[in-house]
Amino acid sequence: MKAILGYILSGLGIVLLALSQEKVKNGLSIPFLAAIPSSLILIVGGILIVGGIAILIISNNSSSSSNAQQIKEEVPIYTGEGKHRKIVGYRKN
């Protein structure tokens, strides 16, 4: 769930970065958008992108399967000598 929020924030930040360009602002002709300075839109868009990426990194670290630890490690049991040995089973160490 946190990852979806991270993607949404990052996507919104990218849209705001695009809206900070004068050509895009004039092409859309949205009245309240023309009243907001481009530098403010650029800063808010950058903050949203950084926040979204931070949420993605945090959600990836917390839901990682690398946090699960095996209770006991399995060790192979071999038969034969040298190059001719084969694994015949596993035992828990």
MIBANU-298159 format. One record per atom (N, C-alpha, C): residue in one letter; atom name; chain; x, y, z. Coordinates in steps of 0.02 Angstrom, whole numbers. Last residue first. Layout:
N
[site "A","CA","A",[X,Y,Z]]
...
This chain:
93
[site "N","N","A",[1069,-1425,507]]
[site "N","CA","A",[1128,-1414,549]]
[site "N","C","A",[1109,-1382,614]]
[site "K","N","A",[978,-1551,432]]
[site "K","CA","A",[976,-1485,463]]
[site "K","C","A",[1033,-1479,512]]
[site "R","N","A",[1033,-1628,282]]
[site "R","CA","A",[1017,-1631,353]]
[site "R","C","A",[1017,-1560,379]]
[site "Y","N","A",[994,-1708,127]]
[site "Y","CA","A",[1010,-1647,165]]
[site "Y","C","A",[994,-1659,238]]
[site "G","N","A",[1066,-1822,5]]
[site "G","CA","A",[1014,-1796,49]]
[site "G","C","A",[1037,-1732,84]]
[site "V","N","A",[1164,-1853,-83]]
[site "V","CA","A",[1112,-1904,-72]]
[site "V","C","A",[1056,-1879,-27]]
[site "I","N","A",[1267,-1790,-204]]
[site "I","CA","A",[1225,-1771,-147]]
[site "I","C","A",[1169,-1823,-142]]
[site "K","N","A",[1418,-1875,-244]]
[site "K","CA","A",[1351,-1852,-261]]
[site "K","C","A",[1314,-1834,-197]]
[site "R","N","A",[1586,-1886,-307]]
[site "R","CA","A",[1538,-1883,-252]]
[site "R","C","A",[1472,-1853,-275]]
[site "H","N","A",[1688,-1889,-397]]
[site "H","CA","A",[1634,-1938,-405]]
[site "H","C","A",[1583,-1935,-348]]
[site "K","N","A",[1793,-1808,-368]]
[site "K","CA","A",[1747,-1786,-420]]
[site "K","C","A",[1686,-1831,-427]]
[site "G","N","A",[1803,-1867,-201]]
[site "G","CA","A",[1829,-1823,-253]]
[site "G","C","A",[1776,-1800,-302]]
[site "E","N","A",[1694,-2006,-166]]
[site "E","CA","A",[1756,-1969,-154]]
[site "E","C","A",[1772,-1925,-214]]
[site "G","N","A",[1530,-2045,-93]]
[site "G","CA","A",[1584,-2050,-143]]
[site "G","C","A",[1642,-2006,-124]]
[site "T","N","A",[1400,-1937,-44]]
[site "T","CA","A",[1426,-2005,-47]]
[site "T","C","A",[1478,-2006,-102]]
[site "Y","N","A",[1346,-1803,66]]
[site "Y","CA","A",[1378,-1829,6]]
[site "Y","C","A",[1394,-1903,14]]
[site "I","N","A",[1221,-1698,114]]
[site "I","CA","A",[1255,-1760,133]]
[site "I","C","A",[1282,-1791,69]]
[site "P","N","A",[1212,-1518,140]]
[site "P","CA","A",[1208,-1578,98]]
[site "P","C","A",[1247,-1638,128]]
[site "V","N","A",[1117,-1437,263]]
[site "V","CA","A",[1184,-1453,241]]
[site "V","C","A",[1180,-1517,199]]
[site "E","N","A",[1012,-1302,300]]
[site "E","CA","A",[1017,-1370,275]]
[site "E","C","A",[1086,-1380,245]]
[site "E","N","A",[994,-1210,449]]
[site "E","CA","A",[1023,-1215,383]]
[site "E","C","A",[1028,-1288,362]]
[site "K","N","A",[846,-1162,532]]
[site "K","CA","A",[905,-1205,529]]
[site "K","C","A",[928,-1209,457]]
[site "I","N","A",[765,-1050,507]]
[site "I","CA","A",[778,-1072,576]]
[site "I","C","A",[841,-1115,578]]
[site "Q","N","A",[800,-914,402]]
[site "Q","CA","A",[788,-985,410]]
[site "Q","C","A",[805,-1005,481]]
[site "Q","N","A",[717,-758,414]]
[site "Q","CA","A",[777,-798,424]]
[site "Q","C","A",[757,-871,430]]
[site "A","N","A",[661,-620,327]]
[site "A","CA","A",[643,-686,353]]
[site "A","C","A",[706,-729,357]]
[site "N","N","A",[715,-513,262]]
[site "N","CA","A",[709,-508,334]]
[site "N","C","A",[690,-575,366]]
[site "S","N","A",[704,-535,129]]
[site "S","CA","A",[769,-548,158]]
[site "S","C","A",[768,-542,234]]
[site "S","N","A",[587,-493,80]]
[site "S","CA","A",[587,-561,107]]
[site "S","C","A",[654,-579,137]]
[site "S","N","A",[533,-329,122]]
[site "S","CA","A",[581,-374,90]]
[site "S","C","A",[579,-443,122]]
[site "S","N","A",[460,-228,172]]
[site "S","CA","A",[423,-286,148]]
[site "S","C","A",[469,-336,114]]
[site "S","N","A",[552,-128,206]]
[site "S","CA","A",[512,-159,259]]
[site "S","C","A",[476,-222,236]]
[site "N","N","A",[611,-89,84]]
[site "N","CA","A",[652,-118,137]]
[site "N","C","A",[610,-154,189]]
[site "N","N","A",[501,-37,14]]
[site "N","CA","A",[538,-94,-14]]
[site "N","C","A",[580,-128,40]]
[site "S","N","A",[463,71,91]]
[site "S","CA","A",[416,15,85]]
[site "S","C","A",[451,-47,56]]
[site "I","N","A",[577,152,76]]
[site "I","CA","A",[558,127,142]]
[site "I","C","A",[511,67,136]]
[site "I","N","A",[573,177,-62]]
[site "I","CA","A",[631,143,-33]]
[site "I","C","A",[613,114,35]]
[site "L","N","A",[449,242,-75]]
[site "L","CA","A",[461,180,-111]]
[site "L","C","A",[520,142,-80]]
[site "I","N","A",[472,356,4]]
[site "I","CA","A",[420,308,25]]
[site "I","C","A",[430,241,-10]]
[site "A","N","A",[571,416,-76]]
[site "A","CA","A",[587,396,-7]]
[site "A","C","A",[536,345,18]]
[site "I","N","A",[498,444,-190]]
[site "I","CA","A",[553,396,-195]]
[site "I","C","A",[572,372,-125]]
[site "G","N","A",[409,540,-137]]
[site "G","CA","A",[384,477,-166]]
[site "G","C","A",[438,424,-170]]
[site "G","N","A",[499,641,-98]]
[site "G","CA","A",[457,608,-49]]
[site "G","C","A",[431,541,-74]]
[site "V","N","A",[549,678,-225]]
[site "V","CA","A",[595,652,-173]]
[site "V","C","A",[556,615,-119]]
[site "I","N","A",[429,723,-285]]
[site "I","CA","A",[468,668,-314]]
[site "I","C","A",[514,636,-262]]
[site "L","N","A",[392,828,-200]]
[site "L","CA","A",[348,770,-208]]
[site "L","C","A",[385,710,-237]]
[site "I","N","A",[499,915,-219]]
[site "I","CA","A",[487,887,-152]]
[site "I","C","A",[442,825,-157]]
[site "G","N","A",[480,947,-354]]
[site "G","CA","A",[540,913,-332]]
[site "G","C","A",[532,881,-264]]
[site "G","N","A",[356,1014,-347]]
[site "G","CA","A",[363,953,-386]]
[site "G","C","A",[424,913,-366]]
[site "V","N","A",[393,1125,-270]]
[site "V","CA","A",[343,1078,-244]]
[site "V","C","A",[347,1011,-281]]
[site "I","N","A",[484,1186,-359]]
[site "I","CA","A",[506,1164,-293]]
[site "I","C","A",[458,1112,-264]]
[site "L","N","A",[402,1214,-470]]
[site "L","CA","A",[461,1173,-477]]
[site "L","C","A",[484,1145,-410]]
[site "I","N","A",[309,1302,-415]]
[site "I","CA","A",[285,1238,-442]]
[site "I","C","A",[344,1189,-449]]
[site "L","N","A",[397,1407,-386]]
[site "L","CA","A",[361,1374,-332]]
[site "L","C","A",[335,1305,-355]]
[site "S","N","A",[439,1445,-514]]
[site "S","CA","A",[489,1419,-466]]
[site "S","C","A",[455,1383,-408]]
[site "S","N","A",[324,1495,-573]]
[site "S","CA","A",[353,1432,-597]]
[site "S","C","A",[402,1402,-548]]
[site "P","N","A",[192,1561,-471]]
[site "P","CA","A",[259,1566,-500]]
[site "P","C","A",[287,1497,-518]]
[site "I","N","A",[23,1562,-517]]
[site "I","CA","A",[73,1532,-473]]
[site "I","C","A",[141,1537,-507]]
[site "A","N","A",[-60,1609,-617]]
[site "A","CA","A",[-47,1653,-560]]
[site "A","C","A",[8,1627,-514]]
[site "A","N","A",[-78,1505,-704]]
[site "A","CA","A",[-37,1561,-727]]
[site "A","C","A",[-20,1608,-670]]
[site "L","N","A",[-165,1426,-635]]
[site "L","CA","A",[-97,1402,-644]]
[site "L","C","A",[-51,1458,-666]]
[site "F","N","A",[-287,1486,-644]]
[site "F","CA","A",[-254,1489,-579]]
[site "F","C","A",[-182,1465,-584]]
[site "P","N","A",[-317,1464,-787]]
[site "P","CA","A",[-308,1531,-758]]
[site "P","C","A",[-270,1531,-691]]
[site "I","N","A",[-237,1368,-905]]
[site "I","CA","A",[-276,1362,-844]]
[site "I","C","A",[-264,1427,-804]]
[site "S","N","A",[-175,1340,-1034]]
[site "S","CA","A",[-215,1399,-1020]]
[site "S","C","A",[-264,1390,-961]]
[site "L","N","A",[-89,1248,-1090]]
[site "L","CA","A",[-148,1224,-1054]]
[site "L","C","A",[-199,1280,-1041]]
[site "G","N","A",[11,1327,-1146]]
[site "G","CA","A",[-26,1280,-1188]]
[site "G","C","A",[-90,1256,-1155]]
[site "N","N","A",[67,1394,-1038]]
[site "N","CA","A",[31,1432,-1089]]
[site "N","C","A",[-12,1388,-1133]]
[site "K","N","A",[127,1285,-971]]
[site "K","CA","A",[77,1327,-937]]
[site "K","C","A",[35,1366,-988]]
[site "V","N","A",[217,1239,-1067]]
[site "V","CA","A",[162,1195,-1046]]
[site "V","C","A",[107,1236,-1013]]
[site "K","N","A",[303,1348,-1076]]
[site "K","CA","A",[268,1325,-1136]]
[site "K","C","A",[208,1281,-1118]]
[site "E","N","A",[355,1359,-945]]
[site "E","CA","A",[310,1412,-971]]
[site "E","C","A",[271,1388,-1032]]
[site "Q","N","A",[357,1226,-830]]
[site "Q","CA","A",[382,1255,-892]]
[site "Q","C","A",[331,1303,-922]]
[site "S","N","A",[288,1169,-728]]
[site "S","CA","A",[330,1227,-711]]
[site "S","C","A",[359,1259,-774]]
[site "L","N","A",[228,1055,-774]]
[site "L","CA","A",[187,1116,-772]]
[site "L","C","A",[228,1178,-753]]
[site "A","N","A",[330,963,-754]]
[site "A","CA","A",[311,981,-822]]
[site "A","C","A",[271,1046,-823]]
[site "L","N","A",[326,958,-615]]
[site "L","CA","A",[387,981,-649]]
[site "L","C","A",[373,1000,-721]]
[site "L","N","A",[198,904,-599]]
[site "L","CA","A",[211,973,-577]]
[site "L","C","A",[276,1000,-607]]
[site "V","N","A",[222,775,-648]]
[site "V","CA","A",[173,819,-681]]
[site "V","C","A",[185,892,-662]]
[site "I","N","A",[313,732,-553]]
[site "I","CA","A",[335,738,-622]]
[site "I","C","A",[287,782,-661]]
[site "G","N","A",[230,731,-439]]
[site "G","CA","A",[289,775,-442]]
[site "G","C","A",[314,785,-512]]
[site "L","N","A",[141,631,-474]]
[site "L","CA","A",[116,699,-466]]
[site "L","C","A",[174,750,-468]]
[site "G","N","A",[231,523,-470]]
[site "G","CA","A",[198,542,-532]]
[site "G","C","A",[170,613,-530]]
[site "S","N","A",[265,523,-334]]
[site "S","CA","A",[316,534,-385]]
[site "S","C","A",[286,555,-451]]
[site "L","N","A",[140,495,-277]]
[site "L","CA","A",[175,557,-261]]
[site "L","C","A",[228,573,-313]]
[site "I","N","A",[114,368,-334]]
[site "I","CA","A",[68,424,-346]]
[site "I","C","A",[103,491,-333]]
[site "Y","N","A",[220,291,-283]]
[site "Y","CA","A",[213,301,-355]]
[site "Y","C","A",[168,360,-371]]
[site "G","N","A",[190,300,-145]]
[site "G","CA","A",[254,325,-171]]
[site "G","C","A",[251,338,-246]]
[site "L","N","A",[67,235,-141]]
[site "L","CA","A",[71,305,-122]]
[site "L","C","A",[136,337,-148]]
[site "I","N","A",[111,108,-175]]
[site "I","CA","A",[64,143,-220]]
[site "I","C","A",[65,218,-205]]
[site "A","N","A",[188,76,-65]]
[site "A","CA","A",[220,83,-130]]
[site "A","C","A",[175,121,-179]]
[site "K","N","A",[99,60,37]]
[site "K","CA","A",[143,118,39]]
[site "K","C","A",[175,130,-29]]
[site "M","N","A",[41,-60,0]]
[site "M","CA","A",[0,0,0]]
[site "M","C","A",[43,63,0]]
